[in-house]
């Protein structure tokens, strides 16, 4: 067996781990799957440890870490629960509650990782709907779909956008300005489809006053962390490199926060950094073996970034790949193809939009969806694959169509 064949086998095994997530007899998730793949490459002798380190994009890892620290401090302060509870309390009808859920989940997901928003919003909404004797399903679907759509707005909205921001060098404000219309249209479609699917549940009848005890809230820590975040965003806009600006923001809150950092750092999702590092190693080996060049040559003959039909075909390919192997691996896999087509801004933006909107296609399309479903299941509420698909499928196609036409036109 040649070295190239070994790399191909390891690549396929790794992506099976990523796509399936659950394998009978094995408790392997995506981070552990890419770690196993990286280790197999090292054990085979095809890769040295120094080559493995060289494949890792440390700018992306640093950017993720800095943003995760600030989000973790806000989570520790109780900021997200307080926002969710406030929005529920001011919503005087089920239609207003749905609007508030969609808008707040989308806006917060644009600046904080959408998984966090789903993790913290879901329990509050479950408690609220139980107290109000409402069907929780439309609001659960709204949290998941709106957080996916909203996270497409900025470079800091989700991990794949952060990766694209580093690789493309797109300015923060330009990214947001171009994405504003398709994200807004997607959110409007989201509200319309959910309300149309649940006509008896979503109406303008006045809801009773909600009495839920407010969770603990550290006001001073919240203000300090939001200030650090605003400084970081200002540095992004000023043109400072994303990793450096994110590190400055994290360092500021370390200095200003009165909470021992270890209490917050232990709550960080370190597995996402492990996932990225392992994925970089596997993809680097795949490229080194020459398979990426063959894949690009094949894809370049099938798709074109010039015509609208070719642009839409590329959008569908990204969306389907994102549902097969998850959005982050899909984006890393598609990066060389984008560069082959010239690496123009609109292709990078298409990669961000299609891979993010694709998360709404099925219940397993994004981690955010699964978080909502699992949190609901723990409280006895079942969000089924079929029900989600009835809304997610048309929503994804319609939002992708609008977004793709817009990016092709403005490009």
Secondary structure, 3 states (H helix, E strand, C coil): CCHHHHHHHHHHHHHHHHHHCCECCECCCHHHHHHHHHHHHHHCCCCCHHHHHHHCCHHHHHHHHHHHHHHHHHHHHCHHHHHHHHHHHHCCEHHHHHHHHHHHHHHHHHHCCHHHHHHHHHHHHHHHHHHHCCCCHHHHHHHHHHHHHHCCCCCCCCHHHHHHHHHHCCCHHHHHHHHHHHHHHHHHHHHHHHHHHCCCCCCCCECCCCCCCCCCCCHHHHHHHHHHHHHHHHHHHHCCCHHHHHHHHHHHHHHHCCCCHHHHHCCCCHHHHHHHHHHHHHHHHHHHCCHHHHHHHHHHHHCCCCCHHHHHHHHHHHHHHHHHHCHHHHHHHHHHHHHHCCCCHHHHHHHHHHHHHHHHCCCCCCHHHHHHHHHHHHCCCCCCHHHHHHHHHHHHHHHHHHHHHHHHHHC
